[in-house]
Amino acid sequence: MVQEIGTPHNYAGTLDPDQGGLGYNMWQGTSAQDVDALLPQIAFPGISPTMRGLARRLLLSNAEAPAGTADRSLMDLRAERIATMGNLPDMQSFLSVVPPDTQDPTLAAFRREVM
């Protein structure tokens, strides 16, 4: 089941818990600002296969949004990290949950590149 994004603060993803996602409440107690600061620190491609798998699950999990707001769109930030992983099918799946009329220039650019 893929949840479409309803607001800019949604943390939609392509992996539900029964598909290996980390759970709908994975961000409980975490601020959007912390996520904004920490996600760019995930190192690709130099991390171990196990850490890559965990990072993939983190980036693609369908979950409730972290609390508050961040400087960057979390969808944009996640797309950037997924692109860094270099997995085209994951990027295509992720972009499928981004509304086609998004005004975010980074997401629109990723969509153009993937197509």
Protein Blocks (a to p, Z undefined) as FASTA:
>chain_A
ZZddfbfkbccdfbdfknopabjklmgoiafklmmmmmmmpccfkbcfklmmmmmmmmmp
ccdddehjdfbdfklmmmmmmmmnopaklmmmmmmmpcfkbcbfklmmmmmmmZZ
